Amino acid sequence: MAPTDFITLPVTDLERSKRFYSRLGWGLHPTFEGAGAGTVEIREDEHVMVLSEDRHLRLVRPGTPGTPADASVVNALSVDSPEQIDTIVDRAVRAGGTEGDTQDYGFLRSRCFRDPDGHQWEILWVDPAAASVRATHQQQ
């Protein structure tokens, strides 16, 4: 079995968060459901675990979710094409998210959004040819 990554986020309304992430085209993962917790599968080995604030506090004691320290994290996901960026971010905005910054350097393109709890996401694409050139230069 391949390793699985989980991004764990505190949320104020668990059901709203599960609906939001489902509307991005990410499926709910019933295996990891529980009291105060829900898990959304982004890809086979990448998940977002949304936890009620009280459940999240058990993990991060003694801080409080939603503080500026929590908000300073950017969850970045790469996709296979620039079109996928638009699909995900447009869905996020329609589902109640707020659009953020956009970047386009030709070889790298990204758009950002915040979910209803203010967690920031960056969806990005890097041209494989540009990434390959960079890797070759770093090896020299």
Secondary structure, DSSP 4 states (H G I P E B T S, - for coil): ----EEEEEEES-HHHHHHHHHHTTPEE-GGG-BTTEEEEEEETTEEEEEEEHHHHHHHHTTS-TTSHHHHT-EEEEE-SSHHHHHHHHHHHHHTT-EEEEEEE-SSEEEEEEE-TT--EEEEEEE-HHHHHHHHHHHH-
